[in-house]
């Protein structure tokens, strides 16, 4: 759901689904969910993206190039070049 919403320009919906998944507590975000929700954060300028990056780093998802690219895209779109570096 997150991926479909994000790829179809429904960025707020993608972020809402992600937040609901977090609240439910039974499902942990994996690298696919992370790589799907970060572009939504980028397009919304959502500060939640930084929290998601911290989670991704802590769980070893930076070994995945899609996650790395999504983080880079998020920071460049949010004009946080210092963080993108």
Secondary structure, DSSP 8 states (H G I E B T S, - for coil): -HHHHHHTT-HHHHHHHHHHHHHH-SS---HHHHHHHHHHHHHHT-THHHHHHHHHHHTTGGGSHHHHHHHHHHHHHTT-HHHH-
